[in-house]
Amino acid sequence: MRRPASVCLSLLMTVGIVAQPTTFTLRSADMGGQATMDQVFNSFGCTGANKSPQLSWSNPPEGTRSYAITMYDPDAPTGSGWWHWVAFDIPVTTTELPSGAGSFGMEAMPVGAVQSMTDFGKTGYGGPCPPPGHGLHQYIITVYALKTDKLGLDATAGAPMVGFNLSQQMLAKASIVFYYGR
């Protein structure tokens, strides 16, 4: 029995769509190429709202059991950059954080998530605040898809320890880069 050409073409298109790989993707409704005053820190001479940006991610790899988020400034004049946000043990059912979810005093992270120490000496999100006249700094927000439910760390863990554990448990990562200077 011969099938009409339109049925064969439709089957080929469907097979082609199903066979295409998906990419772990991070997006933000709040972020473009530069930070807004909503995300900027509110101390150290900066006067922003210090709200963590809205984030959403999709297409995690098979086997993902939890997520982690970091925000890092490699341009900070410290010799080792600056960690602005470190969060982990985010449940696998979470695929979005609203604006402000990780901010100091506005913590609305999912139940079970841990926010650990940043270079501000606190837990939770701390926005951009580079030294005046130091030029544009890049800020890298990364969401990690992890192969474990829990990293086995608590809120006192520093970014290097969290980073070491992330590298051991990572299945995939997706990042957004934005800039800010003053």
N, C-alpha and C positions, 0 to 999 in steps of 0.2 A: 504494500500500500504506500503510495506516495503522499507525503505531506505537502501542504502548500508552502511556498517559499517564505511567506510571512511567519509561519509557525516555526520553521527552522531558524530563521533570523532571530526571532524572539528567544528561542532556546539558547542560541549562541550568545546573545547579549546577556541573558541571565547567568549563564555559566561564567562568562567573562567578568561580570560584576562580583560574583561570589568568590572567584579565584583571586581577586586583587587583595593584597595584604592591607591591613589597617595599621595606622601609625598612632602610637600613644601621643596624645595632643593636650597641651595646656593652653587655656584662653583666659582672658580677663576682660570684663565689661568696663572696669575702672582704669585700666592701663592702656596707654598708647605707647609712643616712643619715649615720652618723658613723664616723670612723676608730676602729680598735681599737688597742691597744698593739702589736699585730703590725706595723702600718703606721707608727707614730710613730717619728720620728728618734731616734737614740741619741747625742746630743751637745747642746751649747748649753743644757744644763740639762734636756733631755728624756731619758727612760730607756726608750724603746720598742725593739722588735726591728728596726726599719728594714727591713722586708720589703716589697718591691713587691707590690701585690695581684694575685691571679689575675685575668686579663682574658680574655674571649672575645668575638669579634665575628662577625657574620653578615650576609649579603645585601649584599656590596660591589657597587658599580655596575659595569656592564659597562665594560671597558677598564682596570680596576684592575691595576697592575703591581707595586705594593709598598705598604707601610704605614709610618706614623710614629705615635709616641705622645708626648704631652706631658702634664705635670702642672703646674698653675699655681695660685698663691695670689694673687688680685687684692687681698686685704685686708692683705697684708704692709705694714708701715709704712715703705716705702722710697721711695714716690713712683712706683714702676714695678712693684710686685708682686714675686713671687718664683717663679722657675722651679725646680721640684723634680725634674723628670725630662724628658729630651729624648732620644728614640731614633728612628732612621730607617733607611732601607734594609732594612726588615723584609721578607723574601721574601713574595711573594703567596700562597705555599702555607701560610703561617702564619695561623691563625685563633684561636690561643689562646696565652697565656703563663701558666705555672704561677706560683704564689705564690713570691716571692723571685727571679724570673728576672732582674730588672733591678737588684737590690740591690748596693751596694758589696761587693766581695769574694765575692759569690755569683753572679756573672754567668753566667747560663744562657740568654742570648738566642740566637735562631737564628743559625746560621752566616751571616755577611755583614752582620748588623745592626750599626749603629753607635750607641753611646751617647755623647752629647757633653756639653759643659760645662753644669753647673747653676749656680745662684747660690750653692751651697755651695763652688764652686771645684773640683769633682770631676766625673767622669763617673759615670753610673748614678743610680739612684733615691735620693732623699733625702726621707724622710718629713716629715709635718707637725711643726712645733715653733714655734708662735707665741709671742710674748712673754707672760709671765704677766700675767693681768688684762686682756689686750687683747680679750677676747671671743671669740666663735666666728669662725673664719676659714673661708671656703669654699675647697675644693680641687677643681679641675676637671681630670679626666683625659679626654683626647680622643684618639681613634684617627682618623687620617686615611687615606683611600683615595687613593692617588696614581697619576697617569698616567705615571710614570717608574719604572724599576727602581732608579735611584740618584739621589740629590740632588747628588752631586759635592762633598760636604763630608766632613770627617773629624772625629775626636773632639775637636779643638781648637775647633770652631765653637761660638760662643755662641748662646743661645736666639734673640736677635733675627735673626741671620743665618739660622738654621734656619727660623724663622717666616716670614721673607720668601720663602725657597725653597718652603716648604710652600704658601703662598698662591698661588704660581705654578703648582704641580703638583697641587693638590687637586681631586679629583672629588667627594668627599663627606667628611663627618666625623660622628662620633657621640661623645657625651660622657656622663660620669657626674659628678655633683656630690655631694661629701660634706663634712662639717664636723668641725672639731676646735678646742677651746680649752683653755686651762689657767690 
